[in-house]
Amino acid sequence: MVSVNITNFRKSIFSILEQTIKHNEHVSVNTKAGNAVIMSEDDYNGLMETLHLSSMIKETITEGLKTPLSECVSEDKVIW
């Protein structure tokens, strides 16, 4: 991740954004009020998809934990 202060970011915004988009290089912009991270739209969309899938997996696991064991194992086939 590239780190840049707000003054240099303002001076180089177009080239920094171009680098971020072309090379998926994340940029940390440092200010007195705090920091911000800039990423390409592709990286953002990938991150959102990962969060969505993680949420779905968590829900499935939570649901499975609530299922009684008798409903999980077939009497004909016991899987160890």
C-alpha positions in Angstrom: 0.0 0.0 0.0 1.3 3.4 -0.9 1.0 6.1 1.7 0.8 9.8 0.8 -0.1 13.0 2.6 -3.1 15.0 1.6 -0.9 17.8 0.0 0.9 15.4 -2.3 -2.3 13.6 -3.0 -3.9 16.8 -4.2 -0.9 17.6 -6.4 -0.8 14.1 -8.0 -4.4 13.0 -7.8 -4.8 12.0 -11.5 -1.6 9.9 -11.6 -2.3 8.3 -8.2 -5.8 7.3 -9.3 -4.5 6.0 -12.6 -2.0 3.8 -10.7 -4.7 2.6 -8.4 -7.0 1.6 -11.2 -4.3 0.1 -13.5 -2.3 -1.8 -10.9 -4.8 -2.3 -8.1 -2.5 -0.3 -5.8 -4.2 0.8 -2.6 -3.4 4.3 -1.4 -3.5 5.5 2.2 -4.1 9.3 2.2 -2.9 10.8 5.5 -4.5 13.9 7.0 -4.6 15.6 10.3 -8.2 14.4 10.9 -7.3 10.8 10.1 -6.5 8.5 7.2 -8.5 7.3 4.2 -7.9 4.4 1.8 -8.4 4.6 -1.9 -8.8 1.4 -3.9 -9.9 0.5 -7.4 -13.5 -0.3 -8.1 -12.6 -3.9 -9.0 -10.9 -4.3 -5.6 -13.9 -2.8 -3.9 -16.4 -5.0 -5.7 -14.2 -8.1 -4.9 -14.1 -7.1 -1.2 -17.9 -6.6 -1.1 -18.4 -10.0 -2.7 -16.1 -11.6 -0.2 -18.0 -10.0 2.7 -21.3 -11.2 1.3 -20.1 -14.8 0.8 -18.6 -14.8 4.3 -21.9 -13.6 5.7 -23.8 -16.4 3.9 -21.3 -19.0 5.2 -21.7 -17.7 8.7 -25.5 -17.9 8.5 -25.3 -21.5 7.1 -22.9 -22.6 9.9 -25.1 -20.9 12.6 -28.2 -22.6 11.2 -26.4 -25.9 11.1 -25.4 -25.6 14.8 -29.0 -25.2 15.7 -30.1 -28.3 13.9 -30.5 -31.4 16.2 -28.0 -34.1 15.6 -30.8 -36.6 14.8 -31.7 -34.5 11.8 -28.1 -34.4 10.6 -27.3 -38.1 10.5 -29.3 -40.5 8.4 -30.1 -43.8 10.2 -29.1 -45.7 7.0 -25.7 -44.1 6.6 -23.6 -42.9 9.5 -20.7 -40.7 8.3 -17.8 -40.3 10.7 
